[in-house]
Amino acid sequence: MTEDGKERKVALASRLNDSAVVVRRDPPGLDRGVFHIWAQQFAAFAKSYYPEENKLLALDGAKVHLSASGLLALVRAKVHVIAEPSKRSHHI
């Protein structure tokens, strides 16, 4: 929003760098293919900090977070994944 209260729209391309990955789906939402891409990006980020140390990532147990290729990318980066039961965070 601008100071006068008007909404200002900015093209998405102007906010992204050249290596950005944009996936459009219908209906919108996360799926296994998108999780795989996210996992690869997170693995690269995690490896850049303390490359020899183990890391921990907690996710909910949603089916889209259980992509084998995405989880393997995280394991190779020494990221241990804890999958909490989906829609049960209020019990934990």
ChimeraX commands (.cxc) that place a marker at each C-alpha (Angstrom):
marker #1 position 0.00,0.00,0.00 radius 0.5
marker #1 position 1.12,3.51,-0.68 radius 0.5
marker #1 position 0.92,6.35,1.81 radius 0.5
marker #1 position -2.39,7.53,0.36 radius 0.5
marker #1 position -3.95,4.09,0.94 radius 0.5
marker #1 position -3.96,2.93,-2.66 radius 0.5
marker #1 position -2.84,-0.57,-3.53 radius 0.5
marker #1 position 0.30,-0.74,-5.61 radius 0.5
marker #1 position 0.82,-3.79,-7.82 radius 0.5
marker #1 position 4.30,-4.96,-8.75 radius 0.5
marker #1 position 5.07,-7.64,-11.32 radius 0.5
marker #1 position 6.37,-10.87,-9.78 radius 0.5
marker #1 position 9.25,-11.01,-12.27 radius 0.5
marker #1 position 10.67,-7.76,-10.90 radius 0.5
marker #1 position 11.10,-9.39,-7.45 radius 0.5
marker #1 position 12.81,-12.60,-8.60 radius 0.5
marker #1 position 16.41,-13.29,-9.53 radius 0.5
marker #1 position 17.42,-15.17,-12.70 radius 0.5
marker #1 position 17.64,-18.56,-10.97 radius 0.5
marker #1 position 14.20,-18.38,-9.33 radius 0.5
marker #1 position 11.79,-21.26,-9.90 radius 0.5
marker #1 position 8.13,-20.38,-10.30 radius 0.5
marker #1 position 5.50,-23.09,-10.48 radius 0.5
marker #1 position 1.88,-22.30,-11.25 radius 0.5
marker #1 position -0.77,-24.89,-10.55 radius 0.5
marker #1 position -4.48,-25.18,-10.78 radius 0.5
marker #1 position -5.79,-25.57,-8.13 radius 0.5
marker #1 position -3.16,-23.65,-6.16 radius 0.5
marker #1 position -1.31,-25.42,-3.39 radius 0.5
marker #1 position 1.67,-27.58,-2.60 radius 0.5
marker #1 position 2.12,-30.95,-4.28 radius 0.5
marker #1 position 4.90,-33.52,-4.34 radius 0.5
marker #1 position 6.62,-31.95,-7.34 radius 0.5
marker #1 position 6.73,-28.57,-5.66 radius 0.5
marker #1 position 7.93,-30.17,-2.41 radius 0.5
marker #1 position 10.78,-31.84,-4.30 radius 0.5
marker #1 position 11.94,-28.45,-5.63 radius 0.5
marker #1 position 11.55,-26.87,-2.18 radius 0.5
marker #1 position 13.50,-29.74,-0.57 radius 0.5
marker #1 position 16.37,-29.30,-3.05 radius 0.5
marker #1 position 16.52,-25.57,-2.32 radius 0.5
marker #1 position 16.36,-26.13,1.44 radius 0.5
marker #1 position 19.05,-28.84,1.22 radius 0.5
marker #1 position 21.40,-26.46,-0.62 radius 0.5
marker #1 position 20.72,-23.78,1.99 radius 0.5
marker #1 position 21.28,-26.22,4.87 radius 0.5
marker #1 position 24.55,-27.48,3.38 radius 0.5
marker #1 position 25.88,-23.94,3.19 radius 0.5
marker #1 position 25.76,-23.59,7.00 radius 0.5
marker #1 position 27.98,-25.99,8.93 radius 0.5
marker #1 position 28.30,-28.50,6.07 radius 0.5
marker #1 position 29.60,-31.31,8.30 radius 0.5
marker #1 position 26.94,-30.91,11.01 radius 0.5
marker #1 position 23.56,-32.63,11.11 radius 0.5
marker #1 position 20.43,-30.47,10.89 radius 0.5
marker #1 position 16.84,-31.03,11.98 radius 0.5
marker #1 position 13.67,-30.14,10.07 radius 0.5
marker #1 position 10.18,-30.69,11.50 radius 0.5
marker #1 position 7.28,-31.00,9.07 radius 0.5
marker #1 position 3.70,-32.06,9.45 radius 0.5
marker #1 position 2.90,-35.51,8.08 radius 0.5
marker #1 position 0.91,-34.27,5.09 radius 0.5
marker #1 position 1.14,-36.56,2.06 radius 0.5
marker #1 position 2.80,-33.84,-0.01 radius 0.5
marker #1 position 5.71,-33.76,2.47 radius 0.5
marker #1 position 6.43,-37.45,2.00 radius 0.5
marker #1 position 7.91,-37.30,-1.49 radius 0.5
marker #1 position 10.75,-39.83,-1.62 radius 0.5
marker #1 position 12.91,-37.72,-3.93 radius 0.5
marker #1 position 12.45,-34.64,-1.75 radius 0.5
marker #1 position 13.25,-36.52,1.45 radius 0.5
marker #1 position 16.34,-38.09,-0.15 radius 0.5
marker #1 position 17.64,-34.65,-1.13 radius 0.5
marker #1 position 17.29,-33.59,2.52 radius 0.5
marker #1 position 18.98,-36.74,3.88 radius 0.5
marker #1 position 21.93,-36.26,1.51 radius 0.5
marker #1 position 22.34,-32.75,2.95 radius 0.5
marker #1 position 22.45,-34.22,6.49 radius 0.5
marker #1 position 19.00,-32.87,7.31 radius 0.5
marker #1 position 17.04,-35.21,9.59 radius 0.5
marker #1 position 13.31,-34.89,9.02 radius 0.5
marker #1 position 10.71,-35.36,11.74 radius 0.5
marker #1 position 7.20,-35.76,10.32 radius 0.5
marker #1 position 4.60,-34.89,12.96 radius 0.5
marker #1 position 1.08,-36.28,12.45 radius 0.5
marker #1 position -0.89,-34.10,10.04 radius 0.5
marker #1 position -3.58,-31.88,11.60 radius 0.5
marker #1 position -2.58,-32.93,15.13 radius 0.5
marker #1 position -0.28,-30.11,16.23 radius 0.5
marker #1 position -2.73,-29.10,18.96 radius 0.5
marker #1 position -2.15,-32.52,20.60 radius 0.5
marker #1 position 1.64,-32.16,20.66 radius 0.5
marker link #1:1,2 radius 0.2
marker link #1:2,3 radius 0.2
marker link #1:3,4 radius 0.2
marker link #1:4,5 radius 0.2
marker link #1:5,6 radius 0.2
marker link #1:6,7 radius 0.2
marker link #1:7,8 radius 0.2
marker link #1:8,9 radius 0.2
marker link #1:9,10 radius 0.2
marker link #1:10,11 radius 0.2
marker link #1:11,12 radius 0.2
marker link #1:12,13 radius 0.2
marker link #1:13,14 radius 0.2
marker link #1:14,15 radius 0.2
marker link #1:15,16 radius 0.2
marker link #1:16,17 radius 0.2
marker link #1:17,18 radius 0.2
marker link #1:18,19 radius 0.2
marker link #1:19,20 radius 0.2
marker link #1:20,21 radius 0.2
marker link #1:21,22 radius 0.2
marker link #1:22,23 radius 0.2
marker link #1:23,24 radius 0.2
marker link #1:24,25 radius 0.2
marker link #1:25,26 radius 0.2
marker link #1:26,27 radius 0.2
marker link #1:27,28 radius 0.2
marker link #1:28,29 radius 0.2
marker link #1:29,30 radius 0.2
marker link #1:30,31 radius 0.2
marker link #1:31,32 radius 0.2
marker link #1:32,33 radius 0.2
marker link #1:33,34 radius 0.2
marker link #1:34,35 radius 0.2
marker link #1:35,36 radius 0.2
marker link #1:36,37 radius 0.2
marker link #1:37,38 radius 0.2
marker link #1:38,39 radius 0.2
marker link #1:39,40 radius 0.2
marker link #1:40,41 radius 0.2
marker link #1:41,42 radius 0.2
marker link #1:42,43 radius 0.2
marker link #1:43,44 radius 0.2
marker link #1:44,45 radius 0.2
marker link #1:45,46 radius 0.2
marker link #1:46,47 radius 0.2
marker link #1:47,48 radius 0.2
marker link #1:48,49 radius 0.2
marker link #1:49,50 radius 0.2
marker link #1:50,51 radius 0.2
marker link #1:51,52 radius 0.2
marker link #1:52,53 radius 0.2
marker link #1:53,54 radius 0.2
marker link #1:54,55 radius 0.2
marker link #1:55,56 radius 0.2
marker link #1:56,57 radius 0.2
marker link #1:57,58 radius 0.2
marker link #1:58,59 radius 0.2
marker link #1:59,60 radius 0.2
marker link #1:60,61 radius 0.2
marker link #1:61,62 radius 0.2
marker link #1:62,63 radius 0.2
marker link #1:63,64 radius 0.2
marker link #1:64,65 radius 0.2
marker link #1:65,66 radius 0.2
marker link #1:66,67 radius 0.2
marker link #1:67,68 radius 0.2
marker link #1:68,69 radius 0.2
marker link #1:69,70 radius 0.2
marker link #1:70,71 radius 0.2
marker link #1:71,72 radius 0.2
marker link #1:72,73 radius 0.2
marker link #1:73,74 radius 0.2
marker link #1:74,75 radius 0.2
marker link #1:75,76 radius 0.2
marker link #1:76,77 radius 0.2
marker link #1:77,78 radius 0.2
marker link #1:78,79 radius 0.2
marker link #1:79,80 radius 0.2
marker link #1:80,81 radius 0.2
marker link #1:81,82 radius 0.2
marker link #1:82,83 radius 0.2
marker link #1:83,84 radius 0.2
marker link #1:84,85 radius 0.2
marker link #1:85,86 radius 0.2
marker link #1:86,87 radius 0.2
marker link #1:87,88 radius 0.2
marker link #1:88,89 radius 0.2
marker link #1:89,90 radius 0.2
marker link #1:90,91 radius 0.2
marker link #1:91,92 radius 0.2
view
